[in-house]
Amino acid sequence: PEVGGLGGQGGGKQELLSDALLVFDVQSEAWGCLRTRGAAPGKRMGHSAVQFGDCMVLFGGSKKARWYSEVYVLRPPSADDEDEDDGDGAGEASDADGGGQEKEAGEADEEEDEEEEEAAVASSQRRAAERVWSALSPQEAHAAVRCAVGPVPAPAPAERGGGKGKRCAARTDPRAVAGVGRQEAWVWELCETTGAAPTCAYHSAVLYHSDLVVFGGVNDEDCTNAVHILNLEIMNWFEPLVGGEKPCPRSGHSATMVSDEHMIVFGGWDAPLCFNDTFQLDLSTMEFSKVATTGTPPSPRS
């Protein structure tokens, strides 16, 4: 299994990071860069990402007081993509006329060239990995999702840590990504949706069957405690009627599914208040309830 990370804010000047997609292979403990093409989302922070089938769905985020409601899908390469990429190559092959020994000699030369090229690519990957790793810096407000993308094209030494601080997840220098590996490029697509899409960042998002469930977040007005749902099969947004004891408006919280029907929300903040409370949303009934916990809870955080 791999974990993909995208975007966020970091560095000494807390600048928005590159939209290059990093992949961490859990088994080999190696970082790499995933080749992508298409309508990629621009730099942003406070967005969310979930895995839906073989795809990654990215929603929302913000950049310099701009708040987004866009939905992007990153899908694996398909046979049609390969045909598009190989179109020019087929034309070149049709021009290669000749026969007999000249053709056999030419094929042998081509095989030798391919081997040399593969060796050069492997060497380039190792050098690129070193450049990628040297460019890593602390990072926050990014998105990460479990995925399966196959071999990581640019492995690098492992590093541990997370969150905001000196030992954090990684970012990459775009110069280190260019031309790395020969892995087929995954494809970004900007999705067309219907319904009233929320505009927010620092929200939470979970996958419930084929629904993207978005809770809370902040926009240019204030924090919210609203629930919005995007059905990923028909790409339609709607806002369900939610009852029970709702969390107060917040952003920067966390949310996760703990069963087939229940989402847990923890923490967050709505300046100047910071929370350490826990709520449960029953997605089958759309009822919130506050969770009675025991023990010493984590300190308030977002």
Salt bridges, closest charged atoms under 4 A:
GLU15 OE2 - ARG171 NH2 3.54
GLU29 OE2 - ARG160 NH2 2.49
GLU70 OE1 - ARG44 NH2 2.98
ASP81 OD1 - ARG37 NH2 3.17
ASP81 OD2 - ARG75 NH1 2.91
GLU84 OE1 - ARG37 NH2 3.90
GLU140 OE2 - LYS164 NZ 3.86
GLU159 OE2 - ARG167 NH1 3.30
ASP173 OD2 - ARG175 NH2 2.48
GLU189 OE2 - ARG75 NE 2.77
GLU239 OE1 - HIS228 NE2 3.55
ASP277 OD1 - ARG250 NH1 2.72
ASP282 OD2 - HIS262 NE2 3.43
